[in-house]
């Protein structure tokens, strides 16, 4: 079983997440991570509190690898890199001070055409106009491996940069159709760019192409088991 760190953000593959560890249970987890190659699971909280509670995450999360740990007084600041998506199949809150889970791999199930040109072009404008990334930095990124990822991996790598609500990001994480992810990301970025260029408020209540009936609710799909 893997240690699980539930939190209020949506963790994605290829993305680094920084967390501050100050609860004793997560310090205990840190000791374990230093002996198992730093591998653990991270997922957005579905139910419960992040601090001091017994939070349960959505089943679909991300395998993370601990990258660095820095002591800050009585707490630690840790950074972890997302590796790949998983589906947590069974949770265990009894065997350790922290949550653990069994898991299955979570691959895409739908084929795709592999087209990335439009996505990359719009993302370049999005980075500069919406996120304020300097052109020189964007040029360096374009020479990096990130811009050369295949469509399935590229859509997951871009998703955390979107300024959209967390339910939209969880939807992207759970989508097993790379083409659907690409089209959703393009529409969201265009909406943000239009708002910036027109000087209007940027709002994202839902994706333009959210499936009918999809919304953040009391029961995620699939539903975590009761303790």
Secondary structure, 3 states (H helix, E strand, C coil): CEEEEEECCCCCCCCEEEEEECCHHHHHHHHHHCCCCCEEEEEEEEECCCCCCCCEECCEEEEEEEEEEEEECCEEEEEEEEEEEEEEEEEECCCCCCCEEEEEECCCCECCCCCCHHHHHHHHHHHHHCCCCCHHHHHHHHCCHHHHCCHHHHHHHHHCCCCCCHHHHHHHHHCCEHHHHHHHHHHHHHHHHHHHHHCCCCCCCCCCCCCCCCCCCCCCCCCCCCC
